[in-house]
Amino acid sequence: MQKLLMFYMSSCPHCKRAFAYEEELKKRRPELCDVEVERVEEREEPERAEKYDYWYVPTYFLGEERLFSGSPKLEDIERVLERAHEA
């Protein structure tokens, strides 16, 4: 299992929805609770955010691979969490 890296902005409604989906999925699927998500508020850590290739938030990376970026659906976040759990 690998840790996910998530870039977000605190004012972003799509990011807030992604947080809610993560929480919902971890309640529904306890095995996903083991997936650690490191969150980076891109305005608070711009130097770090600039090192990654993405245009939208929320964006999830597994290592150097971008798994998802943009307006999430529940299924998108589930795929991201599953991928990290399997890695």
TORZA-217520 format. One record per atom (N, C-alpha, C): atom name; x, y, z; residue number from 0. Coordinates in Angstrom, 3 decimals, padded with zeros to 6 digits. Layout:
+------+----------+----------+----------+-----+
: atom :       xx :       yy :       zz :   n :
+------+----------+----------+----------+-----+
:   CA :        X :        Y :        Z : NUM :
...
+------+----------+----------+----------+-----+
***
This chain:
+------+----------+----------+----------+-----+
: atom :       xx :       yy :       zz :   n :
+------+----------+----------+----------+-----+
:    N :  000.842 : -001.176 :  000.000 :   0 :
:   CA :  000.000 :  000.000 :  000.000 :   0 :
:    C :  000.887 :  001.239 :  000.000 :   0 :
:    N :  000.512 :  002.199 : -000.841 :   1 :
:   CA :  001.263 :  003.439 : -000.920 :   1 :
:    C :  000.398 :  004.606 : -000.456 :   1 :
:    N :  001.079 :  005.644 :  000.002 :   2 :
:   CA :  000.390 :  006.847 :  000.434 :   2 :
:    C :  000.020 :  007.686 : -000.786 :   2 :
:    N : -001.184 :  008.244 : -000.757 :   3 :
:   CA : -001.619 :  009.170 : -001.786 :   3 :
:    C : -001.184 :  010.588 : -001.426 :   3 :
:    N : -000.968 :  011.387 : -002.428 :   4 :
:   CA : -000.701 :  012.801 : -002.253 :   4 :
:    C : -001.836 :  013.534 : -002.943 :   4 :
:    N : -002.507 :  014.395 : -002.199 :   5 :
:   CA : -003.649 :  015.133 : -002.739 :   5 :
:    C : -003.373 :  016.625 : -002.662 :   5 :
:    N : -003.501 :  017.297 : -003.800 :   6 :
:   CA : -003.430 :  018.749 : -003.829 :   6 :
:    C : -004.854 :  019.283 : -003.840 :   6 :
:    N : -005.082 :  020.312 : -003.031 :   7 :
:   CA : -006.418 :  020.876 : -002.913 :   7 :
:    C : -006.323 :  022.358 : -002.585 :   7 :
:    N : -007.474 :  023.006 : -002.609 :   8 :
:   CA : -007.600 :  024.382 : -002.137 :   8 :
:    C : -008.771 :  024.397 : -001.161 :   8 :
:    N : -008.590 :  025.052 : -000.042 :   9 :
:   CA : -009.618 :  025.025 :  001.004 :   9 :
:    C : -010.937 :  025.642 :  000.560 :   9 :
:    N : -010.914 :  026.533 : -000.414 :  10 :
:   CA : -012.146 :  027.172 : -000.886 :  10 :
:    C : -012.823 :  026.417 : -002.026 :  10 :
:    N : -012.250 :  025.324 : -002.465 :  11 :
:   CA : -012.735 :  024.581 : -003.630 :  11 :
:    C : -013.897 :  023.650 : -003.264 :  11 :
:    N : -015.063 :  023.830 : -003.883 :  12 :
:   CA : -016.192 :  022.945 : -003.581 :  12 :
:    C : -015.958 :  021.501 : -004.046 :  12 :
:    N : -015.195 :  021.332 : -005.127 :  13 :
:   CA : -014.900 :  019.977 : -005.613 :  13 :
:    C : -014.000 :  019.229 : -004.630 :  13 :
:    N : -013.093 :  019.964 : -003.999 :  14 :
:   CA : -012.210 :  019.366 : -002.994 :  14 :
:    C : -013.016 :  018.937 : -001.776 :  14 :
:    N : -013.927 :  019.788 : -001.356 :  15 :
:   CA : -014.778 :  019.439 : -000.213 :  15 :
:    C : -015.598 :  018.199 : -000.510 :  15 :
:    N : -016.063 :  018.077 : -001.743 :  16 :
:   CA : -016.823 :  016.883 : -002.127 :  16 :
:    C : -015.910 :  015.656 : -002.105 :  16 :
:    N : -014.675 :  015.800 : -002.561 :  17 :
:   CA : -013.728 :  014.678 : -002.536 :  17 :
:    C : -013.468 :  014.229 : -001.107 :  17 :
:    N : -013.315 :  015.182 : -000.177 :  18 :
:   CA : -013.120 :  014.828 :  001.234 :  18 :
:    C : -014.318 :  014.024 :  001.748 :  18 :
:    N : -015.516 :  014.471 :  001.407 :  19 :
:   CA : -016.733 :  013.779 :  001.854 :  19 :
:    C : -016.809 :  012.376 :  001.254 :  19 :
:    N : -016.447 :  012.241 : -000.018 :  20 :
:   CA : -016.451 :  010.916 : -000.651 :  20 :
:    C : -015.440 :  009.986 :  000.015 :  20 :
:    N : -014.254 :  010.508 :  000.328 :  21 :
:   CA : -013.251 :  009.684 :  001.022 :  21 :
:    C : -013.832 :  009.149 :  002.333 :  21 :
:    N : -014.425 :  010.049 :  003.093 :  22 :
:   CA : -014.991 :  009.668 :  004.384 :  22 :
:    C : -016.098 :  008.625 :  004.220 :  22 :
:    N : -016.982 :  008.851 :  003.265 :  23 :
:   CA : -018.078 :  007.915 :  003.013 :  23 :
:    C : -017.558 :  006.543 :  002.610 :  23 :
:    N : -016.594 :  006.525 :  001.719 :  24 :
:   CA : -016.048 :  005.250 :  001.250 :  24 :
:    C : -015.320 :  004.495 :  002.353 :  24 :
:    N : -014.619 :  005.210 :  003.209 :  25 :
:   CA : -013.900 :  004.544 :  004.297 :  25 :
:    C : -014.862 :  003.982 :  005.337 :  25 :
:    N : -016.034 :  004.588 :  005.478 :  26 :
:   CA : -017.050 :  004.027 :  006.371 :  26 :
:    C : -017.677 :  002.789 :  005.751 :  26 :
:    N : -017.912 :  002.855 :  004.463 :  27 :
:   CA : -018.565 :  001.762 :  003.751 :  27 :
:    C : -017.628 :  000.582 :  003.504 :  27 :
:    N : -016.353 :  000.887 :  003.300 :  28 :
:   CA : -015.351 : -000.145 :  002.981 :  28 :
:    C : -014.169 :  000.000 :  003.930 :  28 :
:    N : -014.238 : -000.642 :  005.093 :  29 :
:   CA : -013.211 : -000.481 :  006.133 :  29 :
:    C : -011.782 : -000.759 :  005.669 :  29 :
:    N : -011.591 : -001.609 :  004.665 :  30 :
:   CA : -010.228 : -001.894 :  004.195 :  30 :
:    C : -009.572 : -000.638 :  003.605 :  30 :
:    N : -010.365 :  000.316 :  003.165 :  31 :
:   CA : -009.817 :  001.548 :  002.599 :  31 :
:    C : -009.350 :  002.526 :  003.677 :  31 :
:    N : -009.688 :  002.256 :  004.926 :  32 :
:   CA : -009.240 :  003.110 :  006.028 :  32 :
:    C : -007.729 :  003.099 :  006.164 :  32 :
:    N : -007.093 :  002.054 :  005.667 :  33 :
:   CA : -005.639 :  001.940 :  005.742 :  33 :
:    C : -004.925 :  002.872 :  004.766 :  33 :
:    N : -005.641 :  003.403 :  003.792 :  34 :
:   CA : -005.022 :  004.271 :  002.790 :  34 :
:    C : -004.770 :  005.644 :  003.411 :  34 :
:    N : -003.504 :  006.025 :  003.430 :  35 :
:   CA : -003.127 :  007.328 :  003.965 :  35 :
:    C : -003.126 :  008.357 :  002.832 :  35 :
:    N : -003.717 :  009.515 :  003.108 :  36 :
:   CA : -003.776 :  010.593 :  002.128 :  36 :
:    C : -003.075 :  011.814 :  002.726 :  36 :
:    N : -001.964 :  012.194 :  002.115 :  37 :
:   CA : -001.275 :  013.410 :  002.527 :  37 :
:    C : -001.879 :  014.564 :  001.735 :  37 :
:    N : -002.408 :  015.547 :  002.435 :  38 :
:   CA : -003.074 :  016.669 :  001.787 :  38 :
:    C : -002.163 :  017.899 :  001.767 :  38 :
:    N : -002.107 :  018.536 :  000.611 :  39 :
:   CA : -001.297 :  019.734 :  000.440 :  39 :
:    C : -002.194 :  020.846 : -000.091 :  39 :
:    N : -002.361 :  021.880 :  000.708 :  40 :
:   CA : -003.110 :  023.060 :  000.271 :  40 :
:    C : -002.167 :  023.843 : -000.628 :  40 :
:    N : -002.486 :  023.889 : -001.915 :  41 :
:   CA : -001.507 :  024.413 : -002.874 :  41 :
:    C : -001.138 :  025.879 : -002.659 :  41 :
:    N : -002.007 :  026.652 : -002.063 :  42 :
:   CA : -001.666 :  028.061 : -001.809 :  42 :
:    C : -000.745 :  028.208 : -000.606 :  42 :
:    N : -000.751 :  027.217 :  000.286 :  43 :
:   CA :  000.128 :  027.262 :  001.450 :  43 :
:    C :  001.505 :  026.678 :  001.151 :  43 :
:    N :  001.582 :  025.808 :  000.128 :  44 :
:   CA :  002.853 :  025.194 : -000.243 :  44 :
:    C :  003.065 :  025.287 : -001.753 :  44 :
:    N :  003.124 :  026.520 : -002.291 :  45 :
:   CA :  003.227 :  026.665 : -003.745 :  45 :
:    C :  004.494 :  026.057 : -004.352 :  45 :
:    N :  005.597 :  026.077 : -003.610 :  46 :
:   CA :  006.840 :  025.501 : -004.141 :  46 :
:    C :  006.674 :  024.003 : -004.380 :  46 :
:    N :  006.000 :  023.348 : -003.473 :  47 :
:   CA :  005.780 :  021.908 : -003.602 :  47 :
:    C :  004.800 :  021.617 : -004.733 :  47 :
:    N :  003.737 :  022.404 : -004.811 :  48 :
:   CA :  002.729 :  022.198 : -005.845 :  48 :
:    C :  003.317 :  022.383 : -007.243 :  48 :
:    N :  004.245 :  023.309 : -007.387 :  49 :
:   CA :  004.843 :  023.581 : -008.699 :  49 :
:    C :  005.678 :  022.415 : -009.231 :  49 :
:    N :  006.060 :  021.508 : -008.362 :  50 :
:   CA :  006.866 :  020.363 : -008.778 :  50 :
:    C :  006.041 :  019.277 : -009.449 :  50 :
:    N :  004.719 :  019.398 : -009.380 :  51 :
:   CA :  003.824 :  018.384 : -009.938 :  51 :
:    C :  003.063 :  018.951 : -011.129 :  51 :
:    N :  002.747 :  018.062 : -012.062 :  52 :
:   CA :  002.054 :  018.455 : -013.288 :  52 :
:    C :  000.546 :  018.251 : -013.123 :  52 :
:    N : -000.151 :  019.327 : -012.840 :  53 :
:   CA : -001.614 :  019.284 : -012.754 :  53 :
:    C : -002.164 :  020.684 : -012.928 :  53 :
:    N : -003.436 :  020.763 : -013.306 :  54 :
:   CA : -004.084 :  022.056 : -013.542 :  54 :
:    C : -005.289 :  022.278 : -012.653 :  54 :
:    N : -005.896 :  021.215 : -012.161 :  55 :
:   CA : -007.134 :  021.317 : -011.405 :  55 :
:    C : -006.979 :  020.695 : -010.027 :  55 :
:    N : -007.811 :  021.149 : -009.112 :  56 :
:   CA : -007.902 :  020.506 : -007.805 :  56 :
:    C : -009.321 :  020.006 : -007.639 :  56 :
:    N : -009.508 :  018.940 : -006.911 :  57 :
:   CA : -008.477 :  018.122 : -006.275 :  57 :
:    C : -007.713 :  017.286 : -007.303 :  57 :
:    N : -006.465 :  017.025 : -006.968 :  58 :
:   CA : -005.623 :  016.129 : -007.763 :  58 :
:    C : -004.957 :  015.143 : -006.826 :  58 :
:    N : -005.025 :  013.864 : -007.205 :  59 :
:   CA : -004.416 :  012.787 : -006.422 :  59 :
:    C : -003.251 :  012.190 : -007.206 :  59 :
:    N : -002.133 :  012.012 : -006.518 :  60 :
:   CA : -000.962 :  011.347 : -007.085 :  60 :
:    C : -000.641 :  010.108 : -006.254 :  60 :
:    N : -000.210 :  009.083 : -006.941 :  61 :
:   CA :  000.341 :  007.887 : -006.310 :  61 :
:    C :  001.776 :  007.824 : -006.810 :  61 :
:    N :  002.704 :  008.194 : -005.957 :  62 :
:   CA :  004.079 :  008.363 : -006.416 :  62 :
:    C :  004.110 :  009.538 : -007.388 :  62 :
:    N :  004.614 :  009.305 : -008.580 :  63 :
:   CA :  004.671 :  010.352 : -009.608 :  63 :
:    C :  003.476 :  010.294 : -010.550 :  63 :
:    N :  002.634 :  009.288 : -010.404 :  64 :
:   CA :  001.506 :  009.093 : -011.319 :  64 :
:    C :  000.269 :  009.853 : -010.856 :  64 :
:    N : -000.265 :  010.681 : -011.734 :  65 :
:   CA : -001.506 :  011.387 : -011.429 :  65 :
:    C : -002.658 :  010.427 : -011.675 :  65 :
:    N : -003.439 :  010.157 : -010.616 :  66 :
:   CA : -004.550 :  009.226 : -010.719 :  66 :
:    C : -005.867 :  009.910 : -011.046 :  66 :
:    N : -006.039 :  011.127 : -010.556 :  67 :
:   CA : -007.296 :  011.835 : -010.787 :  67 :
:    C : -007.080 :  013.325 : -010.604 :  67 :
:    N : -007.827 :  014.102 : -011.399 :  68 :
:   CA : -007.776 :  015.550 : -011.294 :  68 :
:    C : -009.103 :  016.116 : -011.775 :  68 :
:    N : -009.683 :  017.032 : -011.010 :  69 :
:   CA : -010.900 :  017.689 : -011.458 :  69 :
:    C : -012.088 :  017.470 : -010.547 :  69 :
:    N : -013.267 :  017.581 : -011.124 :  70 :
:   CA : -014.523 :  017.466 : -010.387 :  70 :
:    C : -014.854 :  015.986 : -010.151 :  70 :
:    N : -014.787 :  015.520 : -008.905 :  71 :
:   CA : -014.914 :  014.083 : -008.651 :  71 :
:    C : -016.346 :  013.579 : -008.524 :  71 :
:    N : -016.482 :  012.323 : -008.902 :  72 :
:   CA : -017.675 :  011.536 : -008.599 :  72 :
:    C : -017.229 :  010.502 : -007.566 :  72 :
:    N : -018.166 :  009.916 : -006.886 :  73 :
:   CA : -017.849 :  008.897 : -005.878 :  73 :
:    C : -016.981 :  007.795 : -006.475 :  73 :
:    N : -017.312 :  007.359 : -007.680 :  74 :
:   CA : -016.574 :  006.272 : -008.330 :  74 :
:    C : -015.117 :  006.656 : -008.589 :  74 :
:    N : -014.869 :  007.923 : -008.890 :  75 :
:   CA : -013.496 :  008.378 : -009.129 :  75 :
:    C : -012.647 :  008.229 : -007.867 :  75 :
:    N : -013.194 :  008.680 : -006.758 :  76 :
:   CA : -012.449 :  008.616 : -005.500 :  76 :
:    C : -012.296 :  007.163 : -005.049 :  76 :
:    N : -013.294 :  006.352 : -005.310 :  77 :
:   CA : -013.192 :  004.933 : -004.971 :  77 :
:    C : -012.053 :  004.286 : -005.753 :  77 :
:    N : -011.936 :  004.587 : -007.045 :  78 :
:   CA : -010.838 :  004.031 : -007.856 :  78 :
:    C : -009.482 :  004.486 : -007.317 :  78 :
:    N : -009.370 :  005.749 : -006.932 :  79 :
:   CA : -008.116 :  006.270 : -006.403 :  79 :
:    C : -007.728 :  005.532 : -005.126 :  79 :
:    N : -008.677 :  005.402 : -004.198 :  80 :
:   CA : -008.399 :  004.716 : -002.930 :  80 :
:    C : -008.063 :  003.247 : -003.158 :  80 :
:    N : -008.790 :  002.601 : -004.059 :  81 :
:   CA : -008.510 :  001.192 : -004.357 :  81 :
:    C : -007.111 :  001.029 : -004.939 :  81 :
:    N : -006.747 :  001.907 : -005.830 :  82 :
:   CA : -005.428 :  001.829 : -006.454 :  82 :
:    C : -004.319 :  001.951 : -005.420 :  82 :
:    N : -004.472 :  002.895 : -004.495 :  83 :
:   CA : -003.468 :  003.065 : -003.437 :  83 :
:    C : -003.447 :  001.855 : -002.522 :  83 :
:    N : -004.603 :  001.294 : -002.247 :  84 :
:   CA : -004.696 :  000.126 : -001.361 :  84 :
:    C : -004.005 : -001.080 : -001.988 :  84 :
:    N : -004.110 : -001.212 : -003.299 :  85 :
:   CA : -003.521 : -002.354 : -003.999 :  85 :
:    C : -002.014 : -002.184 : -004.228 :  85 :
:    N : -001.543 : -000.938 : -004.188 :  86 :
:   CA : -000.127 : -000.667 : -004.515 :  86 :
:    C :  000.799 : -001.107 : -003.397 :  86 :
+------+----------+----------+----------+-----+
***
